[in-house]
Amino acid sequence: MLANTDIRTTAKEKGVRLWEIAEHLRISDPTMTRKLRRELPEREKKYFLNIIDKIAAEKKNAAD
């Protein structure tokens, strides 16, 4: 089973790509993928989920 499934699922549901999260964090795509290989601490998960929400909102606003 993949680690950080909640982050991956939320990003997919909200139409946010992992590379967009990486770009927001100013890290490379491979670094982002490596971060998600092992289960993150709850605090860091919340941070990632907040970023996903922010990116999704920006995309929605750009579409309107």
Secondary structure, 3 states (H helix, E strand, C coil): CCCCHHHHHHHHHCCCCHHHHHHHHCCCHHHHHHHCCCCCCHHHHHHHHHHHHHHHHHHHHHHC
